Amino acid sequence: MAEPKKKPLRSIEAPFVALGPSGVAIRTRLKGLTLEDDKVLRLVGAHLGSLASADLKRRCADGPEHSTDTWAERKRALTAKSSSRWAGSITKASHDQWALSRRAQLAHIQGLEAGVKTIAHRLSLPVGERGSKRALGGYRTRQEWFAKTRRLHLLEDRLEAAQNDREAGRVRVVRGGKKLARNRHNLDTAHLTEDRWRARWQAARWFLQADGESGKRHGNETIRIGPDGQVGIKLPAPLAGLANAPRGRYVLTGRVAFAYRGEQWADRVSANRAVAYRIHYDVDRGRWYLTASWTIPPVQTVSLAQARSGGLIGVDTNADHLAAWRLDEHGNPCGEPRRFFYDLGGTAHHRDAQVRHALTRLLHWARREGVAIAIENLDFGAEKTREKHGRRKQFRKLISGLPVAKLRAWLVSMAAALGITIVVVDPAYTSRWGAEHWQKPLSSKNRKTTRHDAAGVAIGRRALGHRVRRRTAPPPHDRSDRVGHRTAQAGHRARGREGTRPRIPGPRTRCVSPDAERTRATSASTTVRDAPDVQGWVQDSLLLTDEERFRVLLAGETGCLRGDRAGPEAGPKV
């Protein structure tokens, strides 16, 4: 019977050093506002929000036919109702929203195509045919097969509609969010009243954001904040009568101060470098917040060879914890594995705080060790569909709950602030090969190594440039150090890593010349066994028997002992 053909392994990408963050965003609360300040902010946000909604509608109508002429025409129309700088901010936000919607539309089409392909393949198989780890089988029952045929037609209709929208350049955008718009029809389920929903909807559609401009005063002419924290806003033309400062500006009563990265922000503002601002209102708390952001060039300050020197920490990402293990430069696990737990239940703020706390503990450990961190380049975009995993709802929920994108972004940003290098590796086969080659050897009666710990070792070895599997067995008996796997991993170019034990000439006592013959019996051996990263075998001086030790004492400092014969100056023979 012919053996089934094995699926070839997919190619594994080379590890690389992750670039630092490309931007910085800090937030603070607007404190000390008066009723007049609150009124002005609401009026400005509502007026600019209506202009932004109309401009986004016009940008979506232009579709791919958009050009610089239509852009200039839209900006001139907005300038008459606001100002040239507000018009520039609104049109840029509309372009960014349209581009984001196009990318989301393409991802939606790709997901529908994958679902249609999977269902069509499973429908072509006989009912009840078992699948494998590498290929899906048929559906279990006729009822499920019939239900999937109906779903296939539904997905095909959705795919056709999405493709038609894509070809026509049509996108579906809701300012304020589609989720909040749907909650209007399900207020009881969302635990909202109509007034409460209306307040959220209006606040989400307000527009109070302005891009910075280098060379201008304090880096932004529309929303200007000085080093002293004074906030000034350029009012739109219809609201110029509310100004309390020259040139149609309104200055808020309260002052702002940034507790995080405040010195960096003050340096940029003092040097008139570009800083973008966004003012938004939290309905639940009844507070106004200000977000400042600016871009920084992502520079790779450490090479991959430098990151590998001294070893690193391999980290395996899981649903409830990070499994980490410290490895030396040769790929040997050092010390004990560590786990950094987090809870993904509860609200979004609770989940984010849990993940940030786990990353903080991991980074502090890496800083104490003085090494880099190796992590997988995970992306479950194509793994969350129910067509691929079928009835495995728990597994789909598991991979959908993993905060992969946030964890990666936060880890890179927080590591850059602490000066820690992040090495990104291909996630292919790390869990499988780690469990196969490292889980059992690293387990003992006092330590139970999990599959996730072994995966951390595999990730670290791949980041160091080593193979995941351990070294092969040594030669048979009496040729090296007996049959059995070596646990030490020497470097590829380490001298003597596969050599035999060298003979070290010389006497066993200090009183015998180096060329003297060694004929004395031994009582024990102190040979160093399997020391990692050594240049050769090392053997200490052999121990003396009780009779020979007594002879040495009788011989004195000038005596000479050689077997049963003594030199001319030796003491009396025993």
Buried (B, 14 or more C-beta within 10 A) or exposed (E): EEEEEEEEEEEBEEBBBBBBBEEBEBBBBBEEBEEEBBEBBBBBBBBBBBBBBBBBEBBBEBBEEBEEEBBEEBBEBBBEBBBBBBBBBBBBBBBEBBEEBBEEBEEBBEBBBBBBEBBBBBBEBEBEEEEEEEEBBBBBEEEBBEEBBEBBEEBBEBBEEBBEBBEEBBBEBEBBEEEBBEBEEEEEEBEBEEEBBEBBBBBBBBBBBBBBBEEBEBBBBBBBBBEEBBBBBBBBEEBBEBBBEEEBBBEBBBBBEBEEBBEBBBEBBEEBBBBBBBBBBEBEEEEBBBBBBBEEEEEEEBEBEEBBEEBBBBBBBBEBBBBBBBBBBBBBBEEEBBBBEBBBEEEEEEBBBBBBBBBBBBBEBBEEBEBBBBBBBBEEEEEBBEBBBBEEEEEBEBBEEBBBEBBBEBBBBBBBEEEBBBBBBBBBBBBBBBBBBBBEBBBEEEEEBBBBBBBBBBBBBBBBBBEBEBBEEBEEEEEBBEEEEBEBBBEEEBEEBEEEBEEEEBBBBEBBEEEBEEEBEEEEEEEEEEEBBBEEBEEEEBEBEEEBEEBBEBBEEEBBBBEEEBEEEBEEEE
